[in-house]
Amino acid sequence: MFDTLLWPFILCLVASSSIVDNIFFWLYRLMPGGRKLANLKANCQSSSIRNLQNAVRGYRNGSSSSNSGTHAISSLLTIRPLYHYPHPNLPVFTTMAFEALFLSYLLCALVLQHVNIYKMNVHMVDFYLVWFIAIFLSRRVFWHILRQVLSSEMLYTVKYFIILFTKGTLLILLVSGFAWLSWKLIQQNSIQNCLFLCYPLVMYIFTFGFTLDPQGSKVMLKLSPHQELGPLSQLQLLRTSLLDKGVMVNGNANGELPEPQPCSLPPDAVRYEAECLRTDFNLRIKQVLFQSLLCAYYVGFIPMKFSEQHYVYYDLWWACQHTLFVWLSSLLMLMMFMLPLNYCDALHQCALHLGGWERYPCGHRDTPHVWSALTVWPHGVLVRHGKLLYRALGIHNVAIPGDSHHGRFFFMFESPLRLINWMATVLLLLVIYQLFMVTRSHSWHQLLSVSGLLIFNYLTIYRVFRDRWALQVVIRERTGT
């Protein structure tokens, strides 16, 4: 106890006079444990009072005193409030409208691929294969129609049973026709070609398992406060279209949006929301990649593979290029539908709460902050996690330093325009290259195949750049840049 009471008196003398400091320094060598402090003092003669106090605190009790000091300092950090602004309420595709548009694009691409291979030799086209691929590509439309009937609220009515009977009969006819076409293809083609038709089914089972709904975990979005309700229902602040109200265009006071309230979430809730959104985003991207590759496989590759038995001469490079166009266009169209503007805005809002960290190069620098899972860290603060030093990058930072999943999530969705900029860049390069190929085409079938795909790409690029323009205008108005 005498040792504990003597410490404040020694620190005051050290701060007041160098002579008294030396006297007490040599006297304290006679006390128990004083030799350890004397060796530390001899090595740090030019250090400041703050470093000596840190050494004294570590000498007395390196765990309890350090933690209490860290929580005391962390509680005094200034945390800027975080605001979420409503995204522009632009019209989007309904599920049925997008599926009909996507099916039209795939059927058009299928016909154009047969034009590239057979040209005017219509008698050589395997119409069993064409109808087989067309029915297979329309599975999404019929599956959506069947789900709408089964989930209808008009139960036990005459109209409901009539619609159910009609669509059930249509479904039976389609399944029967699909089975009959499969039997015809098995009779007229080799076993190897028939196995190529079944190959995507095996890949689907390995990728998604035995399920008819690959996006069955969509319920995770209900756990995200930024997706369903948002802070103080901010997603409901903008009911009218941005273009209809003239907001952010002329800068008048009549088009101003209401000021949002600050949003505050517990760190554990933010990390849990980020994990749910990250899992859902990865599942959406996996579904987009699989569906786009599946469309390119049946629309582009299968017609080329089945044309080998007819010994048809065609431009192989042009047919492969058409398959690549189908894959890129399908990928961008599916991303436009699966990653709408409100979903990207929810990812951005979660990334603002999550924050990020970067390794600080001077790892030996002393810092009073030790990272805590229950603390919201402000921008620019230095914390120690494990044996490394990290600097905060976001406005609020509750991510785990050194966690690769949190780092990638913050990098991708810190800016609301980053993901849509990547989509717009790839789509713009694709359209420019297709326009260049139009100028370099020498045959009528080449010009027709590229022009047919360009029509659908024009619609996609219009909607992507419209969303980007509206979101950029909102950001400029709120930030004043």
FITI-288520 format. One record per residue (C-alpha): x, y, z; residue in three letters; residue number from 1. Coordinates in Angstrom, 3 decimals. Example, Ala and Ser with C-alpha at 12.3 -4.5 7.8 and 13.67 -1.06 7.14 Angstrom:
# residues 2
x y z aa i
12.300 -4.500 7.800 ala 1 .
13.670 -1.060 7.140 ser 2 .
//
This chain:
# residues 481
x y z aa i
0.000 0.000 0.000 met 1 .
2.898 2.329 0.744 phe 2 .
4.154 1.595 -2.754 asp 3 .
0.803 2.620 -4.216 thr 4 .
0.577 5.906 -2.292 leu 5 .
4.128 6.920 -3.141 leu 6 .
3.617 6.879 -6.929 trp 7 .
1.688 10.211 -7.356 pro 8 .
4.225 12.021 -5.207 phe 9 .
7.106 10.675 -7.287 ile 10 .
5.413 11.698 -10.563 leu 11 .
4.911 15.297 -9.326 cys 12 .
8.568 15.567 -8.412 leu 13 .
9.613 14.187 -11.767 val 14 .
7.543 16.848 -13.531 ala 15 .
8.835 19.739 -11.376 ser 16 .
12.623 19.424 -11.087 ser 17 .
15.353 17.384 -12.714 ser 18 .
17.539 17.431 -9.523 ile 19 .
14.756 16.067 -7.334 val 20 .
14.037 13.623 -10.096 asp 21 .
17.541 12.177 -9.916 asn 22 .
17.443 12.019 -6.093 ile 23 .
14.181 10.097 -5.991 phe 24 .
15.336 8.015 -8.888 phe 25 .
18.296 6.644 -6.939 trp 26 .
16.325 6.371 -3.706 leu 27 .
13.640 4.347 -5.354 tyr 28 .
16.182 1.769 -6.453 arg 29 .
16.185 0.604 -2.790 leu 30 .
12.415 -0.149 -2.898 met 31 .
11.045 -3.551 -3.968 pro 32 .
10.715 -3.551 -7.745 gly 33 .
12.486 -0.236 -8.027 gly 34 .
15.400 -1.628 -10.020 arg 35 .
13.042 -2.454 -12.909 lys 36 .
11.822 1.142 -13.082 leu 37 .
15.402 2.420 -12.765 ala 38 .
16.534 0.429 -15.764 asn 39 .
13.551 1.766 -17.719 leu 40 .
14.411 5.317 -16.706 lys 41 .
18.049 4.899 -17.658 ala 42 .
17.053 3.851 -21.160 asn 43 .
14.510 6.673 -21.604 cys 44 .
16.187 9.794 -20.189 gln 45 .
14.863 11.975 -22.988 ser 46 .
11.289 10.605 -22.953 ser 47 .
8.339 12.733 -21.959 ser 48 .
6.099 12.586 -18.887 ile 49 .
3.394 10.826 -20.903 arg 50 .
5.677 7.924 -21.793 asn 51 .
6.771 7.614 -18.145 leu 52 .
3.158 7.518 -17.006 gln 53 .
2.431 4.760 -19.537 asn 54 .
5.422 2.797 -18.221 ala 55 .
4.257 3.282 -14.624 val 56 .
0.735 2.150 -15.534 arg 57 .
2.099 -0.918 -17.286 gly 58 .
4.376 -1.654 -14.330 tyr 59 .
1.608 -1.501 -11.758 arg 60 .
-1.013 -3.544 -13.640 asn 61 .
-0.735 -3.995 -17.355 gly 62 .
-4.259 -5.359 -17.829 ser 63 .
-6.798 -3.661 -15.587 ser 64 .
-5.373 -0.160 -15.641 ser 65 .
-4.754 -0.219 -19.382 ser 66 .
-8.270 -1.386 -20.163 asn 67 .
-9.883 1.178 -17.904 ser 68 .
-7.819 3.922 -19.453 gly 69 .
-8.715 2.769 -22.914 thr 70 .
-12.459 2.766 -22.217 his 71 .
-12.178 6.161 -20.566 ala 72 .
-10.435 7.656 -23.581 ile 73 .
-12.707 5.880 -26.075 ser 74 .
-15.763 7.303 -24.344 ser 75 .
-14.415 10.806 -24.938 leu 76 .
-13.995 10.362 -28.713 leu 77 .
-16.099 12.677 -30.864 thr 78 .
-18.404 10.656 -33.126 ile 79 .
-19.914 12.513 -36.053 arg 80 .
-23.605 11.791 -36.669 pro 81 .
-24.386 9.627 -39.677 leu 82 .
-27.224 10.607 -42.017 tyr 83 .
-28.910 8.535 -44.713 his 84 .
-30.541 10.267 -47.648 tyr 85 .
-33.374 8.658 -49.619 pro 86 .
-32.463 7.250 -53.000 his 87 .
-34.352 8.418 -56.126 pro 88 .
-37.622 6.565 -56.565 asn 89 .
-37.273 5.563 -60.210 leu 90 .
-39.546 3.102 -62.035 pro 91 .
-38.207 -0.437 -62.163 val 92 .
-39.098 -3.614 -63.997 phe 93 .
-41.600 -5.933 -62.435 thr 94 .
-40.560 -9.563 -62.231 thr 95 .
-42.923 -10.654 -64.980 met 96 .
-41.928 -7.778 -67.285 ala 97 .
-38.228 -8.497 -66.891 phe 98 .
-38.668 -12.234 -67.434 glu 99 .
-40.628 -11.562 -70.627 ala 100 .
-37.966 -9.118 -71.857 leu 101 .
-35.144 -11.500 -70.977 phe 102 .
-36.871 -14.417 -72.731 leu 103 .
-37.359 -12.281 -75.858 ser 104 .
-33.676 -11.418 -75.856 tyr 105 .
-32.612 -15.059 -75.509 leu 106 .
-34.943 -16.268 -78.253 leu 107 .
-33.690 -13.506 -80.550 cys 108 .
-30.077 -14.451 -79.800 ala 109 .
-30.883 -18.133 -80.444 leu 110 .
-32.336 -17.368 -83.870 val 111 .
-29.373 -15.141 -84.726 leu 112 .
-26.910 -17.873 -83.765 gln 113 .
-28.650 -20.287 -86.132 his 114 .
-28.452 -17.604 -88.823 val 115 .
-24.686 -17.366 -88.210 asn 116 .
-24.313 -21.138 -88.570 ile 117 .
-26.805 -22.140 -91.274 tyr 118 .
-27.408 -18.800 -93.026 lys 119 .
-30.171 -19.481 -95.594 met 120 .
-30.004 -23.268 -95.311 asn 121 .
-33.189 -23.598 -93.302 val 122 .
-33.677 -27.247 -94.263 his 123 .
-30.552 -28.170 -92.285 met 124 .
-31.790 -26.657 -89.011 val 125 .
-32.723 -29.154 -86.299 asp 126 .
-36.089 -27.791 -85.224 phe 127 .
-36.373 -30.345 -82.433 tyr 128 .
-33.295 -28.797 -80.883 leu 129 .
-34.604 -25.252 -81.421 val 130 .
-37.908 -26.027 -79.678 trp 131 .
-36.107 -27.897 -76.903 phe 132 .
-33.884 -24.871 -76.158 ile 133 .
-36.815 -22.445 -76.451 ala 134 .
-38.897 -24.368 -73.899 ile 135 .
-35.911 -24.674 -71.601 phe 136 .
-35.209 -20.933 -71.766 leu 137 .
-38.858 -20.136 -70.982 ser 138 .
-38.754 -22.102 -67.715 arg 139 .
-38.307 -18.906 -65.648 arg 140 .
-41.454 -17.340 -67.080 val 141 .
-43.613 -20.412 -66.485 phe 142 .
-42.149 -20.930 -63.018 trp 143 .
-43.027 -17.343 -62.121 his 144 .
-46.577 -17.769 -63.440 ile 145 .
-47.018 -20.982 -61.448 leu 146 .
-45.758 -19.336 -58.254 arg 147 .
-48.184 -16.462 -58.708 gln 148 .
-51.106 -18.875 -58.982 val 149 .
-50.065 -20.964 -55.979 leu 150 .
-49.550 -17.878 -53.797 ser 151 .
-52.768 -16.161 -54.868 ser 152 .
-55.061 -14.865 -52.143 glu 153 .
-58.267 -15.658 -54.070 met 154 .
-58.662 -19.116 -52.637 leu 155 .
-61.766 -21.277 -53.013 tyr 156 .
-63.342 -19.198 -55.771 thr 157 .
-64.514 -20.257 -59.217 val 158 .
-62.118 -17.872 -60.970 lys 159 .
-59.175 -19.212 -58.984 tyr 160 .
-59.909 -22.838 -59.916 phe 161 .
-60.453 -21.935 -63.597 ile 162 .
-57.098 -20.132 -63.744 ile 163 .
-55.390 -22.923 -61.851 leu 164 .
-56.849 -25.586 -64.177 phe 165 .
-55.880 -23.621 -67.310 thr 166 .
-52.303 -23.010 -66.212 lys 167 .
-51.972 -26.547 -64.895 gly 168 .
-53.059 -27.908 -68.272 thr 169 .
-50.572 -25.626 -70.028 leu 170 .
-47.820 -26.788 -67.705 leu 171 .
-48.609 -30.447 -68.375 ile 172 .
-48.546 -29.822 -72.130 leu 173 .
-45.168 -28.078 -71.861 leu 174 .
-43.661 -30.879 -69.772 val 175 .
-45.046 -33.480 -72.177 ser 176 .
-43.709 -31.576 -75.166 gly 177 .
-40.332 -31.188 -73.499 phe 178 .
-40.172 -34.925 -72.834 ala 179 .
-41.205 -35.744 -76.415 trp 180 .
-38.550 -33.406 -77.827 leu 181 .
-35.948 -34.969 -75.582 ser 182 .
-36.844 -38.417 -76.882 trp 183 .
-36.563 -37.212 -80.498 lys 184 .
-33.126 -35.690 -79.803 leu 185 .
-31.923 -38.939 -78.231 ile 186 .
-33.035 -40.883 -81.317 gln 187 .
-31.412 -38.547 -83.849 gln 188 .
-28.188 -37.584 -82.069 asn 189 .
-25.292 -39.306 -80.421 ser 190 .
-25.103 -40.039 -76.729 ile 191 .
-22.293 -37.504 -76.362 gln 192 .
-24.441 -34.643 -77.649 asn 193 .
-27.312 -35.680 -75.397 cys 194 .
-24.971 -35.657 -72.407 leu 195 .
-24.019 -32.084 -73.297 phe 196 .
-27.678 -31.157 -72.882 leu 197 .
-27.712 -32.597 -69.336 cys 198 .
-24.397 -31.130 -68.218 tyr 199 .
-25.871 -27.845 -66.793 pro 200 .
-28.267 -29.859 -64.629 leu 201 .
-25.318 -31.508 -62.879 val 202 .
-23.626 -28.146 -62.394 met 203 .
-26.839 -26.706 -60.958 tyr 204 .
-27.013 -29.453 -58.335 ile 205 .
-23.380 -28.905 -57.367 phe 206 .
-23.893 -25.120 -57.176 thr 207 .
-27.308 -24.702 -55.521 phe 208 .
-28.278 -28.156 -54.347 gly 209 .
-31.673 -29.824 -54.705 phe 210 .
-33.837 -26.695 -54.745 thr 211 .
-36.056 -24.975 -57.289 leu 212 .
-35.532 -21.531 -55.747 asp 213 .
-31.810 -20.668 -55.627 pro 214 .
-32.596 -17.362 -53.921 gln 215 .
-34.541 -18.885 -51.043 gly 216 .
-32.478 -16.956 -48.459 ser 217 .
-34.098 -13.682 -49.501 lys 218 .
-35.668 -13.637 -46.039 val 219 .
-32.330 -12.343 -44.728 met 220 .
-33.202 -8.942 -46.145 leu 221 .
-35.921 -8.638 -43.513 lys 222 .
-33.193 -8.608 -40.885 leu 223 .
-31.636 -5.501 -42.424 ser 224 .
-33.040 -2.247 -41.004 pro 225 .
-31.748 -0.327 -44.016 his 226 .
-33.564 -2.581 -46.472 gln 227 .
-36.999 -2.807 -44.902 glu 228 .
-37.598 0.248 -42.714 leu 229 .
-34.492 2.387 -42.716 gly 230 .
-33.856 5.042 -40.071 pro 231 .
-37.200 6.707 -39.404 leu 232 .
-38.620 5.229 -42.627 ser 233 .
-36.370 7.342 -44.814 gln 234 .
-37.038 5.100 -47.786 leu 235 .
-40.579 6.467 -47.803 gln 236 .
-39.549 10.116 -47.971 leu 237 .
-39.379 10.192 -51.751 leu 238 .
-42.601 8.887 -53.245 arg 239 .
-42.552 10.860 -56.468 thr 240 .
-40.053 10.326 -59.223 ser 241 .
-36.954 12.480 -59.195 leu 242 .
-37.541 13.617 -62.732 leu 243 .
-41.173 14.504 -62.062 asp 244 .
-40.362 16.691 -59.068 lys 245 .
-37.359 18.374 -60.690 gly 246 .
-35.310 17.849 -57.543 val 247 .
-31.600 18.706 -57.673 met 248 .
-31.858 20.008 -61.223 val 249 .
-32.730 23.681 -60.852 asn 250 .
-31.820 23.956 -57.154 gly 251 .
-35.057 25.690 -56.150 asn 252 .
-36.512 25.454 -52.674 ala 253 .
-39.693 23.756 -53.852 asn 254 .
-37.835 20.579 -54.789 gly 255 .
-35.845 20.195 -51.591 glu 256 .
-36.050 16.882 -49.774 leu 257 .
-36.746 16.839 -46.042 pro 258 .
-33.701 16.646 -43.815 glu 259 .
-33.146 13.122 -42.480 pro 260 .
-32.553 12.299 -38.858 gln 261 .
-29.218 10.880 -37.636 pro 262 .
-29.009 7.094 -37.701 cys 263 .
-27.368 5.146 -34.906 ser 264 .
-27.110 1.364 -34.613 leu 265 .
-25.284 -0.843 -32.095 pro 266 .
-21.956 -2.229 -33.376 pro 267 .
-23.091 -5.844 -33.002 asp 268 .
-26.236 -5.139 -35.025 ala 269 .
-24.183 -3.464 -37.777 val 270 .
-21.792 -6.397 -38.075 arg 271 .
-24.698 -8.860 -38.127 tyr 272 .
-26.458 -6.849 -40.825 glu 273 .
-23.256 -6.674 -42.866 ala 274 .
-22.858 -10.446 -42.641 glu 275 .
-26.454 -11.027 -43.793 cys 276 .
-26.154 -8.583 -46.684 leu 277 .
-22.774 -9.981 -47.699 arg 278 .
-24.189 -13.515 -47.819 thr 279 .
-27.231 -12.389 -49.784 asp 280 .
-25.092 -10.369 -52.218 phe 281 .
-22.778 -13.325 -52.840 asn 282 .
-25.790 -15.549 -53.466 leu 283 .
-27.220 -13.069 -55.959 arg 284 .
-23.903 -12.795 -57.794 ile 285 .
-23.588 -16.588 -57.906 lys 286 .
-27.071 -16.863 -59.350 gln 287 .
-26.356 -14.129 -61.921 val 288 .
-23.134 -15.828 -63.033 leu 289 .
-24.763 -19.245 -63.299 phe 290 .
-27.832 -17.999 -65.199 gln 291 .
-25.736 -15.948 -67.650 ser 292 .
-23.371 -18.849 -68.334 leu 293 .
-26.349 -21.174 -68.734 leu 294 .
-27.926 -18.855 -71.311 cys 295 .
-24.661 -18.539 -73.260 ala 296 .
-24.242 -22.326 -73.125 tyr 297 .
-27.660 -23.186 -74.605 tyr 298 .
-27.956 -20.210 -76.952 val 299 .
-24.395 -20.141 -78.290 gly 300 .
-22.540 -23.399 -77.652 phe 301 .
-25.220 -26.082 -78.088 ile 302 .
-26.178 -25.015 -81.672 pro 303 .
-22.486 -25.097 -82.634 met 304 .
-22.028 -28.538 -81.069 lys 305 .
-25.079 -30.076 -82.761 phe 306 .
-24.125 -28.643 -86.162 ser 307 .
-21.110 -30.984 -86.372 glu 308 .
-23.227 -33.876 -87.602 gln 309 .
-24.376 -31.846 -90.630 his 310 .
-20.833 -30.895 -91.689 tyr 311 .
-21.772 -27.236 -91.947 val 312 .
-19.076 -24.684 -92.741 tyr 313 .
-19.464 -21.426 -90.804 tyr 314 .
-17.321 -18.698 -89.292 asp 315 .
-16.281 -20.246 -85.988 leu 316 .
-14.744 -17.049 -84.628 trp 317 .
-17.918 -15.067 -85.299 trp 318 .
-20.118 -17.715 -83.663 ala 319 .
-17.870 -17.773 -80.582 cys 320 .
-17.973 -13.980 -80.457 gln 321 .
-21.760 -14.112 -80.585 his 322 .
-21.699 -16.514 -77.611 thr 323 .
-19.492 -14.072 -75.692 leu 324 .
-21.905 -11.225 -76.484 phe 325 .
-24.814 -13.295 -75.204 val 326 .
-22.985 -14.030 -71.942 trp 327 .
-21.993 -10.397 -71.278 leu 328 .
-25.399 -9.007 -72.183 ser 329 .
-27.197 -11.615 -70.061 ser 330 .
-24.837 -10.908 -67.165 leu 331 .
-25.507 -7.167 -67.264 leu 332 .
-29.262 -7.548 -67.697 met 333 .
-29.474 -9.930 -64.742 leu 334 .
-27.320 -7.652 -62.591 met 335 .
-29.548 -4.710 -63.473 met 336 .
-32.561 -6.690 -62.261 phe 337 .
-31.033 -8.536 -59.297 met 338 .
-29.187 -5.473 -57.926 leu 339 .
-31.722 -2.628 -58.095 pro 340 .
-31.040 0.870 -56.841 leu 341 .
-32.727 0.430 -53.459 asn 342 .
-30.749 -2.750 -52.783 tyr 343 .
-27.443 -1.026 -53.615 cys 344 .
-28.482 1.853 -51.371 asp 345 .
-29.046 -0.564 -48.473 ala 346 .
-25.558 -2.006 -49.019 leu 347 .
-24.101 1.497 -49.061 his 348 .
-25.824 2.512 -45.837 gln 349 .
-24.614 -0.614 -44.091 cys 350 .
-21.066 0.030 -45.331 ala 351 .
-21.179 3.551 -43.859 leu 352 .
-22.022 2.103 -40.453 his 353 .
-19.504 -0.726 -40.774 leu 354 .
-16.496 1.349 -41.784 gly 355 .
-13.062 0.001 -42.551 gly 356 .
-9.465 -0.133 -41.368 trp 357 .
-6.058 0.045 -42.982 glu 358 .
-2.710 -1.084 -41.656 arg 359 .
-0.722 1.781 -40.199 tyr 360 .
2.938 1.564 -41.279 pro 361 .
4.407 2.702 -37.942 cys 362 .
3.377 -0.326 -35.948 gly 363 .
5.649 0.551 -33.020 his 364 .
3.879 3.829 -32.342 arg 365 .
2.315 4.104 -28.887 asp 366 .
-1.453 4.523 -28.829 thr 367 .
-3.861 4.616 -25.888 pro 368 .
-6.669 2.994 -27.939 his 369 .
-7.191 -0.749 -27.985 val 370 .
-9.914 -1.916 -30.365 trp 371 .
-13.178 -2.869 -28.671 ser 372 .
-16.133 -4.632 -30.274 ala 373 .
-18.596 -2.404 -28.389 leu 374 .
-17.104 0.941 -29.465 thr 375 .
-17.937 3.077 -32.498 val 376 .
-14.630 4.542 -33.678 trp 377 .
-14.472 7.869 -35.569 pro 378 .
-12.530 8.652 -38.716 his 379 .
-8.744 8.752 -38.499 gly 380 .
-8.372 7.226 -35.032 val 381 .
-5.485 4.812 -34.414 leu 382 .
-6.263 1.572 -32.582 val 383 .
-4.268 -1.500 -31.738 arg 384 .
-5.724 -4.920 -32.506 his 385 .
-3.559 -7.875 -31.689 gly 386 .
-0.005 -6.824 -32.412 lys 387 .
-0.789 -4.462 -35.283 leu 388 .
-1.834 -0.829 -35.562 leu 389 .
-4.798 0.259 -37.708 tyr 390 .
-6.230 3.582 -38.847 arg 391 .
-9.999 4.141 -39.260 ala 392 .
-11.222 4.984 -42.771 leu 393 .
-14.975 5.531 -42.428 gly 394 .
-17.145 8.023 -40.598 ile 395 .
-18.237 5.248 -38.228 his 396 .
-16.026 2.195 -37.817 asn 397 .
-17.229 -0.971 -36.114 val 398 .
-15.614 -3.506 -38.456 ala 399 .
-13.063 -5.968 -37.130 ile 400 .
-9.550 -4.758 -38.050 pro 401 .
-7.833 -7.153 -40.396 gly 402 .
-11.072 -8.957 -41.370 asp 403 .
-10.956 -9.510 -45.133 ser 404 .
-14.765 -9.824 -45.488 his 405 .
-15.386 -6.486 -43.781 his 406 .
-12.598 -4.862 -45.783 gly 407 .
-14.023 -5.971 -49.138 arg 408 .
-17.554 -5.007 -48.116 phe 409 .
-16.445 -1.495 -47.179 phe 410 .
-14.350 -1.116 -50.349 phe 411 .
-17.164 -2.139 -52.699 met 412 .
-20.080 -0.268 -51.115 phe 413 .
-18.461 2.753 -49.474 glu 414 .
-19.415 4.781 -52.536 ser 415 .
-22.990 4.298 -53.817 pro 416 .
-21.762 4.820 -57.390 leu 417 .
-18.955 2.265 -57.417 arg 418 .
-20.967 -0.809 -58.377 leu 419 .
-23.124 0.994 -60.921 ile 420 .
-19.989 2.609 -62.402 asn 421 .
-18.487 -0.824 -63.017 trp 422 .
-21.674 -1.989 -64.715 met 423 .
-21.917 1.161 -66.838 ala 424 .
-18.259 0.909 -67.899 thr 425 .
-18.515 -2.721 -69.021 val 426 .
-21.810 -2.090 -70.801 leu 427 .
-20.481 1.000 -72.559 leu 428 .
-17.376 -0.856 -73.767 leu 429 .
-19.570 -3.698 -75.016 leu 430 .
-21.836 -1.359 -76.992 val 431 .
-18.875 0.546 -78.457 ile 432 .
-17.243 -2.695 -79.579 tyr 433 .
-20.490 -3.929 -81.127 gln 434 .
-20.853 -0.650 -83.027 leu 435 .
-17.306 -1.078 -84.251 phe 436 .
-18.117 -4.607 -85.434 met 437 .
-21.111 -3.251 -87.322 val 438 .
-18.786 -1.023 -89.340 thr 439 .
-16.450 -3.974 -89.995 arg 440 .
-19.149 -6.467 -91.018 ser 441 .
-19.046 -7.688 -94.619 his 442 .
-21.877 -10.220 -94.622 ser 443 .
-25.572 -9.697 -94.091 trp 444 .
-25.811 -12.346 -91.373 his 445 .
-22.987 -10.718 -89.394 gln 446 .
-24.661 -7.328 -89.580 leu 447 .
-27.988 -8.843 -88.545 leu 448 .
-26.565 -10.746 -85.561 ser 449 .
-24.801 -7.730 -84.077 val 450 .
-27.669 -5.316 -84.734 ser 451 .
-30.194 -7.658 -83.112 gly 452 .
-28.210 -7.769 -79.859 leu 453 .
-27.588 -4.026 -79.909 leu 454 .
-31.303 -3.280 -79.667 ile 455 .
-31.545 -4.954 -76.264 phe 456 .
-28.226 -3.500 -75.097 asn 457 .
-29.532 0.000 -75.836 tyr 458 .
-32.390 -0.570 -73.405 leu 459 .
-30.024 -1.873 -70.734 thr 460 .
-27.564 0.987 -71.101 ile 461 .
-30.401 3.507 -70.937 tyr 462 .
-31.665 2.174 -67.612 arg 463 .
-28.191 1.819 -66.097 val 464 .
-27.126 5.346 -67.028 phe 465 .
-30.490 6.734 -65.933 arg 466 .
-30.050 5.244 -62.464 asp 467 .
-26.475 6.489 -62.309 arg 468 .
-27.423 10.009 -63.351 trp 469 .
-30.260 10.241 -60.837 ala 470 .
-28.096 8.923 -57.998 leu 471 .
-25.221 11.242 -58.882 gln 472 .
-27.542 14.247 -58.901 val 473 .
-28.802 13.358 -55.420 val 474 .
-25.250 12.980 -54.109 ile 475 .
-24.160 16.308 -55.598 arg 476 .
-27.104 18.105 -54.091 glu 477 .
-26.516 16.691 -50.609 arg 478 .
-22.728 17.125 -50.579 thr 479 .
-22.738 20.475 -52.342 gly 480 .
-20.150 19.392 -54.930 thr 481 .
//
